[in-house]
Every structure is written in C-alpha cells, then in structure tokens.
Amino acid sequence: MAPGGGAWPDLLMLCGVGFFYEIWESSSSRTLDSPVCKKSKSAAVKQAKKAVIVALALRESGVQLKNPSCSSLSLQKPSLRHFLERKLERALLLLLLLPLLGVSATAPEACTADEEDVHCACNFSEPEPDWSQALRCLPSLDVEVRGGGRGLEPLLGRVDLAADPRQHADLVRALRVRRLTLGAARVPAPLLFGLLRVLQQSRLQELTLEDLEVTGDIPPAALDAEGPALSTLRLRNVSWASGAWLGELQRRLRGDLAVLSIARARLPVFSCEQVRTFSALTTLDLSDNPGLGESGLRAALCPQKFPAVRELALRNTGMESPQGVCAALAAAGVRPRRLDLGHNSLKATAARGAPACAWPSALASLSLSSAGLEQVPEGLPATLSQLDLSCNRLTRAPRPDELPKVGNLSLDGNPFLVLGTSSHQENTGNSGVGPACVHAPWAVGMSGTLALLQGARGFA
C-alpha cells in the first residue's frame, strides 16, 4: 500500500488500530475502568502516535509499506475505535502544527480541557503568551479562547491573510469544534475576518464574540459565503469601527442563521442599508442593551429584514410600554410568536394620544416579568397562550376584565401572593417584590435567548 496521496490517512488509522489491538488482546482484563486496561490504553496511545510519526515520514519519502497484520484486523468494536480515532486525531493535528508554531514545553498552562475533549478553555493573560498552547483545544467540541484584554495586532505579521484557505481545507475539516467563543481582546478586523475565511470548511455551528474591540476597516470580501455555515451568532460587548459590521458578517457566512443575539452593543446597533434579509432567522435577542429604547428598537428592526422571527427577546432594553413595542413590531413587519419584555421599567398606561396598535396575530406568549408593574398594562393582546406577570408589584389579584383571554397566567413573586405582606412594607424598606424572585433565574441576569429557550415549553 502506498502511503502517498489520499491513502495515507487510512494508513494512519490502520496502523494505529493494529498497535491498539495487539496490546488490547494481550491484556488480562476487558473492563474499561480496570488498572490493567487503563495501562493498556495508555501504551496503545503512545504506540498509535508512533504510528502517526512513521506514516508521516513514509508519506514524505514515498516509501511503500506492506503490513498484513494491520490490514487483517477487524474494526468492529465501536468503543475502541472511537477512543483511538480521537487520540489519533489529536496526535495528527499536533504533529502537523507544532513545527509551525513552535510550542514551548516550559510555558505556564493557559489552556485546559476536560478528559472527554468536549470543552476546552484558554485564557492568555500572561505578559508573553504562548499562543501555540491553543493547540490543546484542537480535538474539543466546545472551545473558548480569551486574549487577556491585549491587542492582537502583532499576530498580523505571523499569518498570510491573502492565502487561499483551500490549501488547509483537509486539516480544517478534521477539526471537531462545533462551538467557538472568542473574547477579551482588541482584534484587527482583517484578522477576525481572515479567521472566518480559514473556518470556511469547518464544522463550526455556533460562534460567540464577547468583550472584543474590532479595529480598522473590514476588508472587502472576494466572494460571498466565504465563512463557516453558522446556525447561531452571539455578540456581547463588541465594538466595531464600521457601522456596516452586521452586513459584512452576514455576507461572509454560508447557509442561514437561525439565532442572532446582540447584547451591550454601541448604538446605533447596525446599519440597515447593509443588511440583507434574514430569511431563516427564528430567534432574535437584543437583550441587555439598556440604551436601546423604543426609538432604537424601531431603527434596529430593519423593515422586512426579519420575516421569519418567532422569538424576540427585549429584556433590559429601555422599553417603556407594551404599546410602544407593538408599534415598532408593526412598522418593521416582525411577527413573533414569543415576546419577552422582562426587566424593563414598563408603564401600565400608554402615552396620551398614542394610537391603538394591533398586535401580531401569531403572538402566543408575552413576558412582562420584573417590570415594576403595579397593575396590568393596558392594550395587551386579546388572546394569549401564556402571560408572565411574575415578580412585579401587584398588590391584588388582577380582575378578569383587566386580563386578556389567557391559557397560562404566571403571577409568582407578586406581593399579594406572599403571606403577611401588607401595603406599608414598601415604605419600611421592603421593595414590594415577593421573595420568590430573589433567587429566580431572571433576577441574576439570565440572557434573553436562554429565557426564550427555557420558556418555550410553556406553550409548545
């Protein structure tokens, strides 16, 4: 068998399995957790890595290899094969990349991974970080990399942003990462968008950017859809030098986003002129933008750009009344099935002279939790499957004529439901909000997206 061309990955697996089974079959125990078995697995991994090194050398030299003992082995034990595949994958990636990045064996640990290679986190807070330690995360599914608040401009001189990403396509496709978080750094825009180009052939599904300052101009895209096929994009406390950032991100992504979350963004949130229609976006979360307000919401909900949104989270966004939000939805043509207005200081009555608003007919669930309400707001939809008025300041049970026709009404955490609560408590230092809300998830800053996903069971 010649190890050149497309056959050499098969050779690596074949020889690695050969070493593994030779040691496994000689073991006196078949129990995975036994000391003997663990020792066998450790020895097998070392032998498998040796097989990788040998195969790489053979591939470069073009020497042909015949190994009947390897080729005759069966691969019918899924647990063993899965174990070895992960270890071979890690060894192969390290062998390919270590010479390029110059790993230091004496550098302090910046990256840690769990035993199953599911989650890996890096925090490069050292004065002179060894970026090559991120290689430890190559086999992981969920990767988190934080730059310690430093600027990444020096990395521009170490990468070729004009290189064709297809030359690394095989290596990128081998990565297991599905969820990637990048944070705590000042990142030149060419470097960030260059990374998206490199990840074009990856299996990445979710990308989170948080606590980033993106500097400089965004480089022009050579082609549309030159980035990964993301289903979820989350941005928290990310500043951009260009107002067209969302359109540029959207242009580079393959496929269609289903979930978009933008928190703690500078206003205006983004430029509608540069944004295309999000035809498949079902969840839009603009929570934790307290300066947004209803005027900002009208600007952010680009008209007819979000036709498929069914879940809209606007927690802690400076909304003033349900009627004002209704008007913004009508102007933008957004028709959510779930709407979360929790953690806003809402008024129970609409502004004088404000026109009546027709809520989207699809709206089934409305959350007004932790909104400081002392009475049920006016102008709510006529019919709802779920209405959340929990953790407000209601001192009595709402009358039927104050409520819409609702299937599931939540009033938990209001003063009138708490035994021993009286109207004078607020004047003596009590907030008037029931103790049920003190330790509830919404009291500790749960994100709008998570609240929507957790609450979906209420009316599914």
Wavefront OBJ file of the C-alpha trace (Angstrom):
o trace
v 0.000 0.000 0.000
v 1.416 3.371 -0.964
v 1.034 5.997 1.702
v 1.027 8.904 -0.703
v -1.994 10.864 -1.896
v -5.355 10.217 -0.274
v -4.375 6.819 1.172
v -2.136 7.989 3.986
v -4.918 8.892 6.499
v -6.206 5.344 6.075
v -2.695 4.093 6.756
v -2.517 6.071 9.976
v -5.763 4.629 11.241
v -4.884 1.127 10.119
v -1.516 1.005 11.847
v -2.840 2.746 14.952
v -5.607 0.171 15.259
v -3.027 -2.551 14.766
v -0.912 -1.343 17.684
v -4.016 -0.877 19.819
v -5.415 -4.360 19.268
v -2.082 -6.064 19.729
v -1.849 -4.571 23.217
v -5.558 -4.911 23.955
v -5.742 -8.588 23.110
v -2.726 -9.336 25.304
v -4.385 -7.686 28.317
v -5.723 -9.940 31.074
v -8.795 -7.714 31.599
v -11.561 -6.403 29.373
v -13.040 -3.973 31.928
v -12.570 -0.421 30.670
v -12.074 1.040 34.151
v -9.610 -1.565 35.408
v -5.977 -0.506 36.098
v -4.662 -3.055 33.617
v -6.949 -1.793 30.900
v -6.078 1.836 31.571
v -2.390 0.969 31.326
v -3.068 -0.848 28.057
v -4.871 2.158 26.631
v -2.051 4.484 27.663
v 0.522 2.237 25.988
v -1.672 1.917 22.921
v -1.942 5.684 22.556
v 1.848 6.011 22.657
v 2.195 3.329 20.000
v -0.518 4.946 17.896
v 1.350 8.254 17.989
v 4.489 6.436 16.896
v 2.478 5.004 14.008
v 1.461 8.530 13.012
v 5.084 9.701 13.016
v 6.210 6.717 10.963
v 3.387 7.146 8.472
v 4.121 10.846 8.052
v 7.776 10.064 7.362
v 6.784 7.395 4.847
v 4.381 9.790 3.180
v 7.123 12.352 2.678
v 9.643 9.818 1.402
v 7.228 7.935 -0.849
v 8.290 4.539 0.571
v 5.724 1.790 0.094
v 4.578 -0.153 3.112
v 3.065 -3.601 3.402
v 1.594 -4.583 6.732
v -0.593 -7.680 6.541
v -1.021 -7.836 10.312
v -2.577 -4.383 10.333
v -4.744 -4.839 7.277
v -6.202 -8.097 8.558
v -7.577 -6.581 11.784
v -11.297 -6.089 12.333
v -12.747 -2.690 13.319
v -15.979 -3.997 14.798
v -15.534 -2.656 18.347
v -17.081 0.857 18.196
v -15.957 1.992 21.674
v -12.321 1.127 20.988
v -12.385 2.607 17.525
v -13.939 5.860 18.794
v -11.322 6.131 21.540
v -8.447 5.601 19.140
v -9.870 7.925 16.494
v -9.910 10.802 18.975
v -6.359 10.139 20.101
v -5.055 9.743 16.556
v -6.819 12.929 15.523
v -5.157 14.862 18.326
v -1.732 13.386 17.580
v -2.023 14.100 13.878
v -3.065 17.727 14.339
v -0.305 18.347 16.850
v 2.320 16.813 14.598
v 1.229 18.944 11.672
v 1.061 22.220 13.572
v 3.726 22.083 16.279
v 6.637 22.799 13.899
v 4.766 25.795 12.502
v 4.011 27.437 15.827
v 6.981 26.449 17.964
v 5.419 25.036 21.114
v 7.260 25.759 24.345
v 7.306 22.955 26.882
v 8.093 25.322 29.762
v 5.281 27.842 29.251
v 2.606 28.012 32.004
v -0.690 26.299 31.280
v -3.026 28.735 29.534
v -5.452 26.121 28.203
v -7.330 23.368 29.994
v -9.512 20.633 28.535
v -11.743 18.037 30.122
v -10.960 14.349 29.860
v -13.529 13.725 27.146
v -12.260 16.545 24.908
v -15.682 18.186 24.954
v -14.830 21.579 26.448
v -11.517 23.447 26.272
v -10.846 26.953 27.603
v -7.822 29.211 27.077
v -7.047 32.430 28.939
v -3.913 34.108 27.623
v -3.390 36.531 30.499
v 0.399 36.137 30.739
v 2.572 39.120 29.680
v 4.174 36.978 26.963
v 1.504 34.460 25.973
v 2.374 31.270 24.164
v -0.420 31.182 21.588
v 0.592 27.717 20.452
v -0.953 26.302 23.634
v -4.317 26.721 21.912
v -3.394 23.536 20.025
v -4.522 21.680 23.124
v -8.094 22.599 22.150
v -7.941 21.172 18.633
v -9.778 17.926 19.464
v -12.535 19.663 21.500
v -16.140 20.328 20.529
v -16.616 23.476 22.617
v -13.653 25.897 22.545
v -13.286 29.168 24.443
v -10.293 31.471 23.813
v -9.755 34.733 25.700
v -6.922 37.129 24.962
v -6.446 38.690 28.392
v -7.551 42.110 27.126
v -4.479 42.515 24.911
v -4.206 43.750 21.338
v -3.682 41.115 18.681
v -2.032 43.370 16.115
v 1.334 41.503 16.379
v -0.370 38.372 15.044
v -0.974 40.096 11.714
v 2.689 39.609 10.844
v 2.513 35.867 11.533
v -0.347 34.971 9.205
v -0.885 35.317 5.486
v -4.330 36.839 5.137
v -4.176 36.559 1.355
v -3.511 32.804 1.371
v -6.057 30.519 -0.229
v -7.890 28.763 2.674
v -8.490 25.741 0.438
v -4.894 24.648 0.930
v -5.769 23.919 4.590
v -9.235 22.523 3.869
v -8.421 18.932 4.831
v -6.962 19.995 8.168
v -9.852 22.359 8.945
v -12.432 19.706 8.105
v -10.744 17.393 10.615
v -11.430 19.794 13.488
v -14.205 18.685 15.831
v -15.113 22.160 17.106
v -18.822 22.982 16.905
v -18.975 25.943 19.318
v -16.300 28.660 19.436
v -16.073 31.629 21.819
v -13.545 34.434 21.282
v -13.237 37.194 23.856
v -11.283 39.774 25.839
v -9.067 41.212 23.124
v -8.543 44.041 20.675
v -8.735 42.422 17.265
v -7.870 43.962 13.889
v -10.803 43.452 11.531
v -8.603 41.770 8.861
v -7.520 39.176 11.429
v -11.070 38.392 12.558
v -12.457 38.098 9.049
v -9.383 36.141 7.978
v -10.221 33.611 10.680
v -13.735 33.286 9.264
v -12.203 32.512 5.857
v -9.994 29.800 7.341
v -13.010 28.235 9.075
v -14.983 28.065 5.841
v -14.684 24.278 5.594
v -15.034 23.647 9.332
v -17.980 22.076 11.118
v -18.451 25.134 13.324
v -22.105 25.785 14.171
v -22.079 28.429 16.917
v -19.823 31.475 17.195
v -19.744 33.807 20.204
v -17.792 37.066 20.262
v -17.687 38.928 23.575
v -15.685 41.737 25.134
v -13.954 42.495 21.839
v -12.866 45.725 20.210
v -12.673 45.207 16.460
v -10.346 47.831 14.994
v -9.653 49.039 11.480
v -11.595 48.714 8.270
v -13.283 45.477 7.344
v -11.510 44.038 4.287
v -13.642 43.578 1.163
v -14.916 40.072 0.586
v -13.596 38.383 -2.531
v -16.657 36.156 -2.695
v -19.907 35.820 -0.828
v -20.283 32.994 1.681
v -16.562 32.579 2.311
v -17.004 31.813 6.022
v -18.428 28.952 8.104
v -22.030 27.743 7.924
v -23.188 29.068 11.302
v -26.610 28.480 12.787
v -26.023 30.720 15.839
v -24.150 34.016 16.193
v -23.869 35.752 19.559
v -22.173 39.099 20.173
v -21.807 40.676 23.602
v -19.961 43.904 24.296
v -18.351 44.019 20.857
v -17.436 47.403 19.388
v -16.810 47.965 15.701
v -15.044 50.714 13.801
v -17.504 50.244 10.936
v -21.281 50.594 11.142
v -21.695 48.028 8.382
v -20.371 45.153 10.502
v -23.544 43.059 10.594
v -23.962 43.181 6.832
v -20.320 42.185 6.365
v -20.660 39.269 8.776
v -23.883 38.188 7.124
v -22.311 38.302 3.669
v -19.480 36.013 4.660
v -21.488 33.270 6.323
v -22.588 30.193 4.440
v -26.109 28.946 4.999
v -28.669 30.860 7.038
v -28.520 31.984 10.646
v -31.285 30.702 12.917
v -30.281 32.528 16.128
v -28.813 36.049 16.423
v -28.023 37.655 19.785
v -26.601 41.173 20.169
v -26.017 42.472 23.704
v -24.320 45.571 25.115
v -23.827 46.995 21.636
v -22.979 50.566 20.821
v -25.842 52.464 19.261
v -26.958 52.546 16.538
v -26.848 48.766 16.652
v -26.160 48.319 12.948
v -26.783 49.809 9.537
v -29.984 48.540 7.918
v -28.817 49.632 4.477
v -26.071 46.996 4.527
v -28.207 44.180 5.928
v -29.821 41.562 3.751
v -33.000 39.720 4.614
v -32.540 37.136 7.379
v -34.848 34.638 5.731
v -34.247 31.779 8.204
v -33.672 33.708 11.457
v -36.217 32.465 14.018
v -34.700 33.848 17.261
v -33.579 37.465 17.668
v -32.231 38.529 21.063
v -31.458 42.216 21.653
v -31.486 41.917 25.464
v -29.085 43.814 27.721
v -28.965 46.947 25.591
v -30.420 49.367 28.160
v -29.862 52.389 25.935
v -31.832 50.967 23.028
v -35.262 52.364 23.872
v -38.300 52.226 21.641
v -36.847 54.608 19.056
v -33.703 52.482 18.858
v -35.838 49.369 18.509
v -37.600 50.866 15.505
v -34.180 51.536 13.950
v -32.787 48.074 14.797
v -35.772 46.133 13.470
v -34.931 46.856 9.866
v -38.242 46.794 7.964
v -38.961 43.462 6.286
v -35.487 42.127 7.116
v -36.669 39.681 9.811
v -39.710 37.946 8.290
v -39.149 34.559 9.992
v -38.524 35.731 13.593
v -40.729 33.809 16.001
v -38.926 34.526 19.276
v -37.938 38.083 20.171
v -36.161 38.920 23.438
v -36.004 42.546 24.582
v -35.057 42.152 28.249
v -33.396 45.186 29.818
v -33.573 47.309 26.688
v -35.192 50.520 27.964
v -38.658 49.718 26.659
v -41.346 51.983 28.157
v -44.674 50.339 27.372
v -46.058 47.267 25.603
v -47.893 49.576 23.210
v -44.661 51.250 22.115
v -43.127 47.849 21.347
v -46.251 46.838 19.453
v -45.909 49.911 17.216
v -42.262 49.082 16.475
v -43.175 45.498 15.523
v -45.923 46.688 13.207
v -43.616 49.185 11.471
v -40.940 46.537 10.853
v -43.270 43.705 9.857
v -41.948 41.488 12.673
v -44.496 38.919 13.867
v -43.071 36.930 16.780
v -44.795 34.052 18.492
v -42.918 34.759 21.743
v -42.049 38.206 23.062
v -40.006 38.848 26.219
v -40.177 42.380 27.696
v -38.940 41.427 31.160
v -36.575 43.637 33.178
v -37.862 46.860 31.647
v -39.491 49.651 33.685
v -42.829 49.458 31.922
v -45.695 51.887 32.236
v -49.150 50.426 32.684
v -50.790 53.110 30.545
v -49.886 54.199 27.035
v -48.737 57.742 26.335
v -51.567 60.218 25.903
v -52.623 60.479 22.307
v -50.769 57.334 21.233
v -52.709 55.454 18.544
v -54.014 51.989 19.299
v -51.836 49.179 17.999
v -52.827 45.790 16.614
v -50.585 43.043 17.982
v -49.317 40.337 15.610
v -51.916 37.584 15.368
v -49.182 34.954 15.834
v -48.187 36.271 19.287
v -48.916 33.494 21.796
v -46.549 34.188 24.718
v -45.781 37.524 26.361
v -43.408 38.003 29.308
v -43.701 41.156 31.418
v -41.798 39.764 34.407
v -39.748 42.006 36.716
v -41.105 45.126 35.024
v -42.119 47.085 38.149
v -45.810 46.916 37.245
v -48.366 47.843 39.895
v -51.290 46.943 37.648
v -51.913 45.012 34.451
v -50.872 47.184 31.474
v -53.434 48.460 29.043
v -53.592 47.404 25.420
v -52.405 43.816 25.756
v -53.280 41.281 23.046
v -56.838 39.976 23.306
v -55.751 36.331 23.422
v -52.564 34.681 24.672
v -51.470 31.157 25.449
v -49.073 32.415 28.130
v -48.776 35.691 30.039
v -45.972 36.154 32.587
v -46.586 38.894 35.172
v -44.293 37.375 37.785
v -42.032 39.412 40.057
v -43.917 42.679 39.711
v -45.585 44.906 42.338
v -49.168 43.768 42.050
v -50.868 44.194 45.418
v -54.064 42.402 44.411
v -55.131 39.689 42.037
v -55.958 41.071 38.567
v -59.636 41.186 37.690
v -60.815 39.172 34.665
v -61.688 42.355 32.765
v -58.046 43.524 33.143
v -56.602 40.427 31.541
v -56.643 39.020 28.030
v -58.059 35.574 27.422
v -55.047 33.569 28.561
v -54.345 29.871 28.950
v -51.382 30.071 31.346
v -51.023 33.052 33.686
v -47.970 33.443 35.952
v -48.243 35.785 38.943
v -45.487 34.314 41.127
v -43.453 36.712 43.235
v -46.047 39.477 43.493
v -46.756 40.947 46.961
v -50.400 39.867 47.101
v -49.349 36.209 46.930
v -46.869 36.451 49.806
v -48.310 35.648 53.246
v -48.012 38.514 55.705
v -47.334 41.148 53.032
v -49.120 44.465 53.550
v -49.171 47.680 51.612
v -46.954 49.518 54.095
v -43.964 47.207 53.613
v -42.557 49.178 50.707
v -42.435 52.296 52.862
v -40.410 50.480 55.523
v -37.635 49.338 53.248
v -39.258 46.368 51.507
v -39.132 46.521 47.718
v -42.663 45.195 47.398
v -41.433 42.309 45.260
v -42.039 38.865 46.687
v -39.147 36.695 47.933
v -39.836 34.141 45.193
v -37.986 36.458 42.806
v -34.837 36.899 44.862
v -33.173 33.706 43.647
v -35.087 33.230 40.403
v -33.045 32.979 37.151
v -34.344 36.296 35.837
v -33.018 38.050 38.955
v -29.411 37.174 38.133
v -29.210 38.349 34.545
v -30.259 35.304 32.566
v -29.858 36.090 28.887
v -32.887 36.672 26.732
v -32.026 33.776 24.431
v -31.794 31.343 27.333
v -35.031 32.663 28.810
v -36.801 32.145 25.495
v -35.483 28.634 25.039
v -36.368 27.644 28.593
v -39.794 29.199 28.378
v -40.686 27.573 25.074
v -42.033 24.559 26.932
v -44.781 26.695 28.425
v -46.838 26.863 25.269
v -45.318 24.247 22.959
l 1 2 3 4 5 6 7 8 9 10 11 12 13 14 15 16 17 18 19 20 21 22 23 24 25 26 27 28 29 30 31 32 33 34 35 36 37 38 39 40 41 42 43 44 45 46 47 48 49 50 51 52 53 54 55 56 57 58 59 60 61 62 63 64 65 66 67 68 69 70 71 72 73 74 75 76 77 78 79 80 81 82 83 84 85 86 87 88 89 90 91 92 93 94 95 96 97 98 99 100 101 102 103 104 105 106 107 108 109 110 111 112 113 114 115 116 117 118 119 120 121 122 123 124 125 126 127 128 129 130 131 132 133 134 135 136 137 138 139 140 141 142 143 144 145 146 147 148 149 150 151 152 153 154 155 156 157 158 159 160 161 162 163 164 165 166 167 168 169 170 171 172 173 174 175 176 177 178 179 180 181 182 183 184 185 186 187 188 189 190 191 192 193 194 195 196 197 198 199 200 201 202 203 204 205 206 207 208 209 210 211 212 213 214 215 216 217 218 219 220 221 222 223 224 225 226 227 228 229 230 231 232 233 234 235 236 237 238 239 240 241 242 243 244 245 246 247 248 249 250 251 252 253 254 255 256 257 258 259 260 261 262 263 264 265 266 267 268 269 270 271 272 273 274 275 276 277 278 279 280 281 282 283 284 285 286 287 288 289 290 291 292 293 294 295 296 297 298 299 300 301 302 303 304 305 306 307 308 309 310 311 312 313 314 315 316 317 318 319 320 321 322 323 324 325 326 327 328 329 330 331 332 333 334 335 336 337 338 339 340 341 342 343 344 345 346 347 348 349 350 351 352 353 354 355 356 357 358 359 360 361 362 363 364 365 366 367 368 369 370 371 372 373 374 375 376 377 378 379 380 381 382 383 384 385 386 387 388 389 390 391 392 393 394 395 396 397 398 399 400 401 402 403 404 405 406 407 408 409 410 411 412 413 414 415 416 417 418 419 420 421 422 423 424 425 426 427 428 429 430 431 432 433 434 435 436 437 438 439 440 441 442 443 444 445 446 447 448 449 450 451 452 453 454 455 456 457 458 459 460
